[in-house]
């Protein structure tokens, strides 16, 4: 299924991507942390094409699901969602890839990750570390995609409020 693309001016507050907005993923892939190859292969395809991104959504352990936040709470809260959403994109600056994790674990996520031995790898650059908008970093354009994916998933475990099962859904957006 191809993504539905619209003029970004027609959707307020939507995420822009090369002047267009993807409203639905072109592919959905379910994978487990024990076998990252399918997800890393998709990242490799996007990297080779120089376009696209992937959102990684974790599965929460049974009995720990969080009810959605109410509108007012979400509007005035200083934190993101309890369950992280990790994103990898080919759209980083200067030929770098972009890595982002929205989370609700509060401020100074990078410090907590470093305390958990999940610091940013050498060559990665911090772009943002915000309690509501999340953590954003860039990786070198030649970064190992398996290692990048492993870091994103491991960091998501550390930043998640509820425990995660290790099963993930990759939402792939090809341009």
VOFIKOL-116139 format. One line per 8 residues: number of its first residue (from 0); for each residue z, y, x negated of C-alpha. Coordinates in steps of 0.1 Angstrom, whole numbers, plus 2048, in hexadecimal, padded with zeros to 3 digits. Each point is the difference from the previous one (the first is absolute). Layout:
BEGIN
NUM> Z/Y/X ~ ...;
***
This chain:
BEGIN
0> 800/800/800 ~ 7F6/822/7F1 ~ 819/81C/801 ~ 7FB/81B/81A ~ 7FA/820/7ED ~ 804/823/810 ~ 7FE/823/7F4 ~ 822/809/7F2;
8> 800/820/814 ~ 801/7ED/820 ~ 822/7EF/7F8 ~ 81D/816/7F7 ~ 819/7F2/7E7 ~ 7EA/7E2/7F7 ~ 7FD/7F3/7DD ~ 7E0/80D/7F0;
16> 7EA/7EA/7EB ~ 7E0/80F/7F0 ~ 7FC/817/81D ~ 803/7E5/81A ~ 81C/7ED/811 ~ 801/7DB/804 ~ 811/7F7/821 ~ 800/7DA/7FC;
24> 7FF/7E8/7E2 ~ 7E0/7EF/7F8 ~ 813/7E0/7F7 ~ 822/7F1/805 ~ 80E/7E7/7E7 ~ 820/7EC/802 ~ 80F/7F4/7DF ~ 820/7F5/7F0;
32> 811/80C/7E1 ~ 7FB/7DE/7F1 ~ 7DB/805/7FF ~ 7F5/824/7FA ~ 7DC/7F6/7F7 ~ 7F0/808/822 ~ 80F/823/802 ~ 7F9/807/7DB;
40> 7DC/7F5/804 ~ 7FB/819/81D ~ 80F/81B/7EA ~ 7E8/7F6/7E5 ~ 7E2/803/818 ~ 80B/823/80A ~ 806/80A/7DC ~ 7DD/7F4/7F7;
48> 7F1/814/81D ~ 816/81E/7F7 ~ 809/805/824 ~ 81A/7F5/81A ~ 824/7F8/803 ~ 819/7E5/80C ~ 820/803/814 ~ 819/7E4/7FA;
56> 818/7F9/81C ~ 81D/7E7/7FB ~ 80E/7E7/818 ~ 825/805/808 ~ 817/7E3/801 ~ 808/7F4/823 ~ 81E/811/811 ~ 7FC/81F/7E9;
64> 7E4/811/813 ~ 807/825/805 ~ 7F8/811/821 ~ 7E8/81D/7FD ~ 80F/822/7FA ~ 801/818/81E ~ 7E9/81E/7FE ~ 81B/819/7FA;
72> 811/7EB/7E6 ~ 7DF/7FB/7ED ~ 7F8/825/803 ~ 821/80D/7F2 ~ 80A/7E3/7E9 ~ 7FF/805/7DB ~ 7F6/7DC/7FA ~ 7E2/7EA/806;
80> 7FE/7DE/810 ~ 819/7E5/7F7 ~ 7E4/7E8/7F9 ~ 7EA/80C/7E3 ~ 7DA/804/802 ~ 7EF/7FE/7DE ~ 7DD/80E/7FA ~ 7E8/7FC/7E3;
88> 7E1/816/7FE ~ 7E3/806/7E9 ~ 803/825/807 ~ 818/80B/7E5 ~ 7F8/81E/7EA ~ 7EC/7FD/7E0 ~ 7F5/7DC/805 ~ 823/7F4/806;
96> 80B/7EB/81E ~ 81B/80C/818 ~ 81E/7EB/80A ~ 817/80B/81C ~ 81E/7F2/813 ~ 80E/810/81F ~ 824/7F5/805 ~ 821/80A/811;
104> 817/7F9/7E3 ~ 807/824/7F8 ~ 7FB/817/7E2 ~ 7FB/7F7/7DC ~ 7ED/7DF/806 ~ 7F3/7FF/7DD ~ 823/801/7F2 ~ 80B/7E3/817;
112> 7E1/7ED/7F6 ~ 808/805/7DB ~ 824/7F4/806 ~ 7F1/7E0/80F ~ 7E9/7FB/7E2 ~ 7E1/80B/813 ~ 7F9/820/7EE ~ 7DD/80F/800;
120> 7EB/7ED/7E6 ~ 7F4/811/7E1 ~ 7E3/817/806 ~ 808/806/825 ~ 807/823/80A ~ 818/80B/81B ~ 7F0/817/81A ~ 81B/802/81A;
128> 822/7F1/809 ~ 80A/80D/822 ~ 819/7F0/818 ~ 7E9/805/81E ~ 7DD/800/7F3 ~ 807/7E5/7E6 ~ 7F8/7F7/7DD ~ 7DD/807/7F1;
136> 7F4/7F8/7DD ~ 7DF/7FC/7EE ~ 7F6/7E3/7EA ~ 7E6/800/7E4 ~ 7DD/7F7/80C ~ 802/7E0/7EA ~ 822/7F5/80D ~ 804/7DB/807;
144> 7FC/7FD/826 ~ 816/7E0/803 ~ 81C/812/7ED ~ 7FB/81F/816 ~ 802/7EC/820 ~ 81F/7ED/7F3 ~ 811/821/7F8 ~ 7F8/80E/823;
152> 80E/7E2/812 ~ 81F/7FD/7EA ~ 807/825/804 ~ 7FC/7FD/826 ~ 81A/7E4/800 ~ 818/817/7ED ~ 7FA/81E/817 ~ 801/7EC/821;
160> 81E/802/816 ~ 7FB/7DF/812 ~ 7F9/7E0/7EB ~ 7DB/7F7/7FC ~ 7F2/7DC/803 ~ 7E6/803/7E4 ~ 7E3/7FE/819 ~ 7E9/81F/801;
168> 7E3/80E/814 ~ 7E6/813/7EC ~ 7EC/819/815 ~ 7E0/807/7ED ~ 7ED/820/804 ~ 7DD/801/7F2 ~ 7EB/81F/801;
***
